[in-house]
Amino acid sequence: MPNWAISYVRGIEAVNYRIGRLAMYLLFVIMGILLWSSVTKVFAFPSLWTLEMAQFTLVAYYLLGAPYSMQLGANVRMDLLYARLPLRRQAAWDIFTIFCLLFYLGVMLWGALDSTAYSFRIGERAPSAWRPYLWPIKLIITISFALMILQAIAHLIRDIAIIRGVEIEKPFAHEVDR
């Protein structure tokens, strides 16, 4: 494999690893928001922002963690036949499915970019009592789709390397499992 391909895989996986590990802690932020919501309701002064903020945080948690999940091999896969295939055949099947994934993610990124640009341009706000600006969460969604595309390409390069009989060392081999 060319050095640029190996560097690309290592670089993207290092970035997605760190972002994914950071995103894991958003679960505690969600719990804090929902706890605050419960406490304020008990004392009869409920906060207007808690439900939407919990939803926005959940979207960030889920989407920023997606490339990390793919890197770890924790994504959902139909293993009925796949697990029985030799490693090179698995890589060949992955190459086929990665192109389907890249098409899907490309369409999603295109829509996210358009929606985010619109949100910036008009100062879009949520139609609720709190009325938060929507561009921050839309920007996170756009970045997440871009990171997922970059991770899918890294996965594609890894699969091509496997078919060629080359192994690209995983940057966080103690945690990343194939």
NUTI-489319 format. One record per residue: residue number from 0; residue in one letter; x, y negated, z negated of N, C-alpha, C in turn. Coordinates in pm, 1 decimal. Layout:
N
(NUM,"a",(X,Y,Z),(X,Y,Z),(X,Y,Z))
...
END
This chain:
178
(0,"m",(84.9,118.7,0.0),(0.0,0.0,0.0),(89.0,-124.5,0.0))
(1,"p",(45.6,-226.5,73.4),(123.6,-351.6,74.7),(124.7,-416.7,-63.8))
(2,"n",(231.0,-487.2,-92.8),(244.7,-552.3,-223.4),(134.2,-653.7,-249.3))
(3,"w",(89.7,-724.7,-143.6),(-16.0,-824.6,-162.4),(-145.4,-756.9,-208.7))
(4,"a",(-172.8,-635.4,-157.5),(-294.7,-564.1,-196.3),(-287.4,-520.7,-342.8))
(5,"i",(-172.3,-470.3,-380.9),(-154.3,-427.7,-520.5),(-162.8,-548.8,-613.1))
(6,"s",(-101.0,-660.5,-573.3),(-107.8,-783.1,-654.3),(-250.7,-834.6,-664.6))
(7,"y",(-323.9,-827.4,-554.0),(-464.1,-870.5,-554.0),(-545.0,-788.3,-654.5))
(8,"v",(-531.4,-656.4,-645.5),(-607.3,-567.3,-735.5),(-572.5,-596.8,-880.8))
(9,"r",(-445.7,-605.6,-911.1),(-403.4,-631.4,-1049.5),(-451.8,-768.0,-1098.7))
(10,"g",(-441.2,-869.1,-1012.7),(-483.7,-1004.0,-1051.5),(-633.3,-1012.7,-1076.8))
(11,"i",(-712.2,-962.0,-983.7),(-858.7,-967.5,-998.7),(-902.5,-885.3,-1119.0))
(12,"e",(-843.2,-768.3,-1136.2),(-883.2,-685.5,-1250.2),(-841.6,-747.7,-1382.6))
(13,"a",(-730.9,-817.9,-1385.3),(-689.5,-886.3,-1508.2),(-787.9,-999.0,-1542.0))
(14,"v",(-827.9,-1075.7,-1440.5),(-924.7,-1184.8,-1462.2),(-1059.0,-1127.9,-1508.7))
(15,"n",(-1109.8,-1027.7,-1437.7),(-1240.3,-970.6,-1473.2),(-1237.0,-898.9,-1608.0))
(16,"y",(-1123.1,-842.2,-1641.9),(-1108.6,-779.2,-1772.9),(-1125.4,-883.7,-1884.0))
(17,"r",(-1054.8,-993.9,-1869.3),(-1060.5,-1098.5,-1973.2),(-1199.1,-1162.3,-1981.4))
(18,"i",(-1257.3,-1191.7,-1866.6),(-1391.5,-1250.9,-1866.8),(-1493.0,-1152.2,-1923.5))
(19,"g",(-1480.8,-1025.6,-1888.2),(-1571.8,-923.5,-1940.5),(-1560.4,-907.6,-2090.4))
(20,"r",(-1437.2,-909.5,-2140.7),(-1417.0,-898.6,-2286.0),(-1474.3,-1020.1,-2357.7))
(21,"l",(-1459.8,-1137.0,-2297.8),(-1516.7,-1258.4,-2354.9),(-1669.7,-1253.1,-2351.0))
(22,"a",(-1723.6,-1204.1,-2241.3),(-1869.6,-1196.3,-2225.2),(-1932.3,-1102.1,-2328.1))
(23,"m",(-1857.6,-1002.6,-2371.8),(-1911.7,-909.6,-2471.8),(-1954.9,-983.0,-2598.4))
(24,"y",(-1883.4,-1088.7,-2632.2),(-1914.0,-1161.7,-2754.7),(-2039.1,-1248.1,-2742.2))
(25,"l",(-2088.7,-1264.9,-2620.4),(-2213.4,-1340.5,-2603.4),(-2331.5,-1269.2,-2669.3))
(26,"l",(-2318.5,-1139.4,-2690.2),(-2422.9,-1065.3,-2761.2),(-2441.5,-1120.8,-2902.4))
(27,"f",(-2332.3,-1157.8,-2966.0),(-2340.2,-1216.4,-3100.4),(-2402.7,-1356.1,-3095.1))
(28,"v",(-2375.7,-1429.0,-2988.2),(-2438.8,-1560.4,-2969.8),(-2589.3,-1543.3,-2955.8))
(29,"i",(-2631.5,-1444.3,-2876.5),(-2774.8,-1417.2,-2860.0),(-2837.4,-1382.9,-2994.4))
(30,"m",(-2770.7,-1298.0,-3071.4),(-2824.7,-1260.9,-3203.0),(-2834.9,-1382.8,-3293.7))
(31,"g",(-2735.4,-1471.3,-3289.8),(-2740.3,-1593.0,-3370.8),(-2856.3,-1683.4,-3330.5))
(32,"i",(-2877.4,-1697.9,-3201.6),(-2988.5,-1780.8,-3152.6),(-3122.1,-1722.8,-3197.5))
(33,"l",(-3137.3,-1592.4,-3181.9),(-3264.6,-1529.5,-3220.5),(-3284.0,-1530.0,-3372.5))
(34,"l",(-3175.7,-1517.9,-3446.9),(-3185.4,-1528.4,-3592.9),(-3229.5,-1669.6,-3632.0))
(35,"w",(-3169.1,-1770.7,-3568.2),(-3208.6,-1909.0,-3595.2),(-3356.1,-1929.5,-3561.7))
(36,"s",(-3399.5,-1871.3,-3451.5),(-3539.8,-1882.2,-3412.0),(-3631.3,-1822.3,-3518.6))
(37,"s",(-3593.4,-1706.6,-3570.6),(-3674.6,-1641.7,-3674.3),(-3678.9,-1724.1,-3802.2))
(38,"v",(-3563.5,-1776.3,-3843.3),(-3556.7,-1854.8,-3966.5),(-3640.9,-1981.2,-3954.3))
(39,"t",(-3629.3,-2050.5,-3840.5),(-3705.7,-2175.1,-3825.3),(-3855.7,-2149.6,-3818.8))
(40,"k",(-3896.2,-2035.1,-3767.0),(-4039.7,-2003.1,-3762.7),(-4093.4,-1971.8,-3901.9))
(41,"v",(-4011.2,-1908.4,-3984.7),(-4052.5,-1878.3,-4121.5),(-4078.5,-2007.2,-4199.4))
(42,"f",(-3995.1,-2108.7,-4176.3),(-4010.1,-2235.2,-4247.0),(-4098.1,-2335.1,-4173.3))
(43,"a",(-4173.7,-2286.2,-4075.7),(-4276.5,-2363.2,-4004.1),(-4223.1,-2482.2,-3925.1))
(44,"f",(-4100.5,-2477.7,-3879.6),(-4052.4,-2579.8,-3785.8),(-3973.3,-2510.2,-3673.0))
(45,"p",(-4048.5,-2437.0,-3586.3),(-3980.5,-2361.1,-3480.7),(-3905.9,-2451.4,-3381.8))
(46,"s",(-3792.7,-2404.1,-3337.9),(-3711.3,-2476.7,-3240.6),(-3765.0,-2451.6,-3100.4))
(47,"l",(-3763.2,-2554.1,-3018.9),(-3811.6,-2541.6,-2881.7),(-3710.9,-2472.2,-2790.9))
(48,"w",(-3585.5,-2479.6,-2824.2),(-3478.7,-2437.3,-2734.1),(-3438.4,-2291.4,-2745.6))
(49,"t",(-3479.7,-2221.4,-2849.2),(-3422.0,-2090.1,-2879.2),(-3454.0,-1983.0,-2775.1))
(50,"l",(-3577.6,-1974.1,-2729.1),(-3613.2,-1868.6,-2634.4),(-3536.9,-1885.2,-2502.8))
(51,"e",(-3538.5,-2006.7,-2447.7),(-3467.7,-2029.2,-2321.4),(-3317.1,-2012.2,-2336.8))
(52,"m",(-3263.3,-2059.8,-2446.1),(-3118.5,-2046.6,-2466.8),(-3079.4,-1899.8,-2480.6))
(53,"a",(-3161.6,-1821.2,-2547.9),(-3134.9,-1677.6,-2558.5),(-3141.4,-1612.1,-2420.9))
(54,"q",(-3237.5,-1653.1,-2338.6),(-3247.7,-1598.8,-2203.5),(-3127.2,-1637.0,-2118.7))
(55,"f",(-3084.7,-1762.4,-2125.4),(-2967.7,-1806.6,-2048.9),(-2842.8,-1731.8,-2093.3))
(56,"t",(-2828.4,-1713.2,-2222.7),(-2711.9,-1643.1,-2275.9),(-2714.3,-1496.3,-2233.8))
(57,"l",(-2832.1,-1436.9,-2230.4),(-2844.8,-1297.7,-2186.5),(-2807.0,-1284.1,-2039.1))
(58,"v",(-2847.7,-1379.4,-1956.2),(-2810.1,-1377.1,-1814.4),(-2658.5,-1385.9,-1800.7))
(59,"a",(-2595.5,-1475.4,-1875.9),(-2449.9,-1489.2,-1870.4),(-2382.3,-1360.7,-1919.0))
(60,"y",(-2432.1,-1303.1,-2026.6),(-2377.9,-1178.7,-2081.5),(-2383.2,-1066.4,-1978.1))
(61,"y",(-2497.9,-1053.1,-1916.4),(-2521.5,-944.7,-1821.3),(-2439.3,-962.7,-1693.3))
(62,"l",(-2444.3,-1081.4,-1635.3),(-2378.9,-1102.7,-1506.2),(-2227.2,-1119.1,-1516.9))
(63,"l",(-2178.0,-1184.6,-1621.0),(-2032.9,-1196.2,-1636.7),(-1969.8,-1062.3,-1675.1))
(64,"g",(-2049.4,-974.1,-1733.6),(-1999.9,-840.8,-1769.9),(-2005.7,-740.6,-1655.9))
(65,"a",(-2075.5,-772.7,-1547.3),(-2092.2,-677.8,-1436.4),(-1960.2,-638.9,-1368.6))
(66,"p",(-1872.3,-734.7,-1334.2),(-1745.0,-692.2,-1272.8),(-1660.0,-607.0,-1367.3))
(67,"y",(-1663.1,-640.3,-1495.2),(-1590.5,-563.0,-1596.0),(-1646.7,-421.0,-1604.2))
(68,"s",(-1778.3,-410.8,-1598.8),(-1843.6,-280.7,-1601.2),(-1803.4,-196.9,-1480.1))
(69,"m",(-1797.3,-261.1,-1363.7),(-1755.2,-190.0,-1243.2),(-1609.7,-145.2,-1255.5))
(70,"q",(-1527.0,-230.9,-1310.9),(-1385.5,-199.1,-1330.0),(-1369.2,-77.4,-1421.2))
(71,"l",(-1450.2,-69.3,-1525.0),(-1441.7,42.9,-1619.0),(-1505.9,170.5,-1565.3))
(72,"g",(-1581.6,157.7,-1456.2),(-1653.7,273.2,-1404.5),(-1777.3,302.6,-1485.7))
(73,"a",(-1828.8,200.6,-1555.6),(-1945.4,217.7,-1641.3),(-2075.2,186.6,-1568.5))
(74,"n",(-2064.9,155.7,-1439.5),(-2185.5,126.8,-1362.7),(-2262.9,256.0,-1336.5))
(75,"v",(-2389.5,241.1,-1307.3),(-2475.8,356.9,-1284.3),(-2440.9,417.6,-1148.8))
(76,"r",(-2424.1,548.7,-1147.4),(-2389.7,619.2,-1024.8),(-2462.5,753.1,-1026.1))
(77,"m",(-2501.7,799.2,-911.7),(-2566.9,929.7,-900.8),(-2458.0,1036.3,-899.0))
(78,"d",(-2429.2,1092.1,-1014.6),(-2317.5,1185.1,-1028.8),(-2352.2,1330.7,-1000.1))
(79,"l",(-2472.1,1358.6,-958.5),(-2513.1,1497.3,-936.5),(-2417.2,1568.5,-841.5))
(80,"l",(-2388.0,1510.0,-728.4),(-2295.0,1568.9,-631.7),(-2158.7,1500.9,-635.5))
(81,"y",(-2157.8,1372.9,-661.6),(-2036.0,1291.7,-658.7),(-1928.2,1347.3,-751.8))
(82,"a",(-1965.0,1384.0,-872.9),(-1868.2,1430.5,-972.3),(-1800.7,1560.9,-929.9))
(83,"r",(-1865.2,1637.3,-843.7),(-1808.7,1765.3,-799.9),(-1711.7,1750.9,-682.8))
(84,"l",(-1709.3,1633.1,-622.6),(-1621.9,1610.3,-507.9),(-1477.6,1589.7,-552.8))
(85,"p",(-1381.1,1628.2,-467.9),(-1241.8,1595.4,-499.3),(-1222.4,1443.9,-497.9))
(86,"l",(-1116.1,1397.0,-562.6),(-1092.1,1253.4,-579.4),(-1089.9,1178.5,-446.1))
(87,"r",(-1028.7,1234.6,-343.6),(-1022.3,1166.7,-213.4),(-1160.1,1155.9,-148.6))
(88,"r",(-1242.5,1256.2,-165.3),(-1378.8,1249.7,-109.9),(-1462.5,1146.9,-187.1))
(89,"q",(-1441.9,1142.4,-317.8),(-1510.0,1039.3,-396.8),(-1471.1,900.8,-346.5))
(90,"a",(-1343.0,881.5,-320.3),(-1295.0,752.1,-270.2),(-1356.5,721.0,-134.1))
(91,"a",(-1367.9,819.9,-47.0),(-1429.1,798.6,84.9),(-1576.4,759.5,69.8))
(92,"w",(-1646.0,826.4,-18.9),(-1787.0,791.9,-43.4),(-1798.1,651.3,-102.7))
(93,"d",(-1708.2,618.2,-194.2),(-1706.3,484.1,-253.1),(-1684.0,376.7,-146.7))
(94,"i",(-1597.8,404.6,-49.8),(-1572.2,306.6,56.2),(-1701.4,276.9,131.8))
(95,"f",(-1778.0,380.6,163.3),(-1906.1,360.7,231.6),(-2001.3,276.9,146.0))
(96,"t",(-2013.7,312.7,19.8),(-2109.8,242.3,-65.8),(-2063.7,101.1,-100.5))
(97,"i",(-1933.4,78.1,-104.6),(-1881.9,-57.4,-133.2),(-1926.7,-155.0,-25.3))
(98,"f",(-1928.0,-110.6,100.3),(-1972.7,-200.3,207.5),(-2120.1,-237.0,190.3))
(99,"c",(-2201.2,-142.3,146.1),(-2342.1,-172.6,116.7),(-2350.2,-273.0,1.7))
(100,"l",(-2270.4,-250.8,-101.8),(-2267.6,-341.1,-216.9),(-2220.7,-480.3,-175.8))
(101,"l",(-2116.5,-487.3,-92.8),(-2065.0,-617.1,-49.3),(-2169.0,-694.5,31.2))
(102,"f",(-2245.3,-624.7,115.1),(-2351.7,-691.2,190.0),(-2455.6,-748.9,94.1))
(103,"y",(-2498.6,-667.6,-0.7),(-2597.5,-711.5,-99.9),(-2545.2,-831.0,-180.2))
(104,"l",(-2422.8,-820.0,-229.8),(-2365.4,-928.1,-309.9),(-2343.9,-1054.3,-227.1))
(105,"g",(-2310.1,-1037.7,-99.8),(-2295.4,-1153.2,-11.5),(-2425.6,-1229.7,3.5))
(106,"v",(-2534.4,-1156.4,20.9),(-2666.8,-1220.2,31.0),(-2701.7,-1289.9,-100.3))
(107,"m",(-2673.5,-1223.8,-212.5),(-2703.1,-1282.3,-343.2),(-2617.8,-1407.1,-368.6))
(108,"l",(-2490.3,-1402.8,-329.8),(-2402.7,-1518.5,-347.0),(-2449.0,-1634.6,-260.3))
(109,"w",(-2488.9,-1606.0,-139.9),(-2538.9,-1710.3,-50.1),(-2660.5,-1779.5,-112.0))
(110,"g",(-2754.2,-1699.9,-163.3),(-2872.1,-1756.1,-229.6),(-2835.9,-1832.9,-355.3))
(111,"a",(-2741.3,-1780.8,-432.2),(-2699.1,-1847.6,-556.1),(-2631.0,-1980.3,-526.3))
(112,"l",(-2546.6,-1982.9,-422.0),(-2480.6,-2108.3,-383.6),(-2583.1,-2212.8,-342.2))
(113,"d",(-2679.6,-2172.2,-261.8),(-2783.3,-2263.6,-214.9),(-2866.3,-2316.2,-332.5))
(114,"s",(-2904.0,-2226.9,-421.9),(-2984.8,-2265.3,-537.2),(-2908.1,-2356.5,-632.7))
(115,"t",(-2779.9,-2328.1,-652.9),(-2697.1,-2410.0,-741.0),(-2676.3,-2549.4,-681.7))
(116,"a",(-2650.7,-2555.9,-552.5),(-2633.1,-2686.4,-486.3),(-2761.2,-2768.8,-495.9))
(117,"y",(-2874.6,-2704.3,-475.9),(-3003.8,-2771.5,-488.1),(-3023.3,-2824.1,-630.2))
(118,"s",(-2990.3,-2740.0,-727.0),(-3006.1,-2777.1,-867.3),(-2919.3,-2897.0,-904.6))
(119,"f",(-2794.8,-2899.3,-856.5),(-2706.6,-3014.4,-877.8),(-2763.9,-3139.5,-812.0))
(120,"r",(-2807.7,-3123.5,-687.1),(-2850.7,-3237.5,-606.8),(-2971.3,-3309.5,-666.9))
(121,"i",(-3069.8,-3233.5,-713.9),(-3191.9,-3299.3,-763.2),(-3198.8,-3308.3,-915.0))
(122,"g",(-3100.0,-3253.1,-984.7),(-3104.1,-3255.2,-1131.1),(-3216.6,-3167.2,-1184.2))
(123,"e",(-3230.3,-3048.9,-1127.4),(-3339.2,-2957.1,-1160.9),(-3341.5,-2923.3,-1309.9))
(124,"r",(-3462.4,-2923.6,-1364.0),(-3482.7,-2887.9,-1505.0),(-3587.1,-2777.5,-1514.8))
(125,"a",(-3580.9,-2702.1,-1623.5),(-3680.1,-2596.8,-1647.0),(-3814.2,-2660.7,-1681.8))
(126,"p",(-3923.4,-2600.3,-1637.6),(-4056.4,-2656.0,-1667.3),(-4106.3,-2613.1,-1805.6))
(127,"s",(-4037.9,-2655.0,-1908.8),(-4075.5,-2617.2,-2044.8),(-4069.8,-2741.5,-2132.8))
(128,"a",(-4104.1,-2724.4,-2258.0),(-4100.2,-2837.5,-2351.0),(-3956.8,-2886.8,-2373.9))
(129,"w",(-3861.5,-2797.2,-2372.2),(-3722.1,-2833.7,-2394.6),(-3661.6,-2899.5,-2270.8))
(130,"r",(-3697.8,-2852.6,-2152.4),(-3654.2,-2905.6,-2022.6),(-3502.0,-2911.3,-2004.5))
(131,"p",(-3433.7,-2798.0,-2022.6),(-3288.1,-2800.4,-2001.3),(-3255.9,-2809.0,-1852.3))
(132,"y",(-3138.8,-2864.8,-1822.3),(-3089.8,-2861.8,-1684.9),(-3061.8,-2716.7,-1647.1))
(133,"l",(-3089.1,-2681.4,-1523.7),(-3070.0,-2543.7,-1479.1),(-2936.2,-2519.8,-1409.2))
(134,"w",(-2865.9,-2626.7,-1372.0),(-2741.5,-2604.4,-1298.7),(-2636.3,-2526.7,-1377.4))
(135,"p",(-2624.5,-2538.6,-1511.5),(-2519.8,-2460.0,-1579.1),(-2540.1,-2308.9,-1565.1))
(136,"i",(-2662.9,-2262.6,-1581.5),(-2685.1,-2118.0,-1570.1),(-2676.4,-2073.3,-1425.8))
(137,"k",(-2718.6,-2158.3,-1333.2),(-2706.7,-2123.0,-1191.4),(-2560.7,-2118.2,-1148.7))
(138,"l",(-2478.7,-2204.1,-1205.7),(-2335.5,-2201.1,-1176.5),(-2272.8,-2072.1,-1230.0))
(139,"i",(-2313.7,-2030.3,-1348.2),(-2264.4,-1904.1,-1405.4),(-2306.2,-1786.8,-1316.8))
(140,"i",(-2428.6,-1788.7,-1266.4),(-2476.4,-1682.5,-1177.7),(-2392.5,-1678.5,-1050.4))
(141,"t",(-2365.7,-1795.3,-993.1),(-2285.7,-1802.9,-870.5),(-2144.7,-1750.2,-894.0))
(142,"i",(-2082.9,-1793.2,-1002.1),(-1947.4,-1746.0,-1035.0),(-1947.6,-1594.7,-1057.1))
(143,"s",(-2050.4,-1545.0,-1122.2),(-2060.2,-1400.9,-1148.7),(-2067.6,-1320.3,-1019.7))
(144,"f",(-2147.8,-1365.9,-924.0),(-2156.4,-1294.9,-796.4),(-2023.0,-1300.2,-722.2))
(145,"a",(-1953.9,-1414.0,-727.3),(-1822.6,-1425.5,-662.9),(-1723.1,-1329.0,-728.0))
(146,"l",(-1722.9,-1322.4,-860.5),(-1632.8,-1230.1,-930.5),(-1666.6,-1084.4,-898.7))
(147,"m",(-1794.7,-1055.4,-883.9),(-1835.9,-918.9,-849.7),(-1789.0,-881.5,-709.5))
(148,"i",(-1796.1,-975.6,-615.7),(-1746.1,-949.1,-480.1),(-1595.5,-923.5,-483.9))
(149,"l",(-1523.4,-1006.6,-558.9),(-1378.4,-988.1,-569.3),(-1344.1,-853.1,-632.8))
(150,"q",(-1421.6,-811.9,-733.3),(-1398.7,-681.8,-797.0),(-1432.2,-568.0,-701.8))
(151,"a",(-1537.3,-583.1,-622.1),(-1573.9,-479.2,-524.7),(-1462.7,-463.7,-420.6))
(152,"i",(-1403.2,-574.3,-378.4),(-1291.9,-566.8,-282.9),(-1171.8,-498.2,-347.7))
(153,"a",(-1145.4,-528.6,-474.2),(-1036.6,-460.8,-546.0),(-1064.4,-311.0,-554.6))
(154,"h",(-1188.6,-276.3,-578.6),(-1228.5,-134.9,-584.6),(-1208.3,-68.1,-448.8))
(155,"l",(-1242.2,-140.4,-341.8),(-1222.9,-90.2,-205.7),(-1074.1,-63.9,-179.0))
(156,"i",(-989.1,-156.6,-218.8),(-844.2,-139.7,-199.5),(-794.2,-18.9,-278.8))
(157,"r",(-844.8,-1.8,-401.3),(-806.4,116.0,-481.6),(-846.5,245.9,-411.8))
(158,"d",(-967.2,246.9,-353.9),(-1014.8,367.9,-285.8),(-932.2,398.0,-160.7))
(159,"i",(-895.8,294.8,-87.6),(-808.8,314.6,29.1),(-674.2,370.2,-15.5))
(160,"a",(-622.1,320.0,-126.4),(-495.1,370.4,-180.1),(-507.5,517.3,-219.1))
(161,"i",(-617.9,555.3,-278.6),(-638.4,695.2,-317.8),(-639.0,785.1,-194.7))
(162,"i",(-708.0,741.9,-89.6),(-712.3,822.2,33.1),(-572.1,836.1,92.6))
(163,"r",(-492.0,731.0,81.2),(-353.9,735.0,131.8),(-260.5,810.5,38.2))
(164,"g",(-307.7,850.7,-78.4),(-225.2,923.7,-173.3),(-140.3,835.2,-261.8))
(165,"v",(-178.0,706.9,-272.2),(-104.3,610.8,-354.6),(-189.7,576.4,-475.7))
(166,"e",(-126.4,565.1,-590.5),(-201.0,525.4,-709.9),(-158.9,385.0,-751.2))
(167,"i",(-257.7,298.0,-765.5),(-231.3,162.8,-814.8),(-254.4,166.1,-964.7))
(168,"e",(-150.3,135.2,-1039.5),(-160.2,138.2,-1185.6),(-264.8,38.8,-1233.3))
(169,"k",(-345.3,81.7,-1326.7),(-448.8,-4.9,-1381.7),(-387.7,-94.7,-1487.8))
(170,"p",(-421.2,-225.7,-1485.2),(-357.4,-319.3,-1578.1),(-390.5,-290.4,-1724.5))
(171,"f",(-503.8,-232.4,-1750.5),(-544.9,-206.0,-1888.8),(-581.0,-56.8,-1896.5))
(172,"a",(-484.0,27.2,-1863.8),(-506.9,170.7,-1850.5),(-558.9,234.7,-1978.9))
(173,"h",(-526.2,176.9,-2094.1),(-573.3,233.1,-2219.7),(-724.7,219.8,-2235.4))
(174,"e",(-786.8,127.4,-2162.3),(-931.3,108.9,-2173.3),(-1006.0,140.3,-2044.6))
(175,"v",(-941.5,119.5,-1929.8),(-1009.0,137.2,-1801.8),(-1006.2,283.4,-1765.5))
(176,"d",(-1122.5,337.1,-1733.8),(-1135.8,479.3,-1704.0),(-1197.6,496.6,-1566.2))
(177,"r",(-1147.4,584.0,-1488.5),(-1204.3,607.5,-1354.4),(-1285.7,732.3,-1355.3))
END
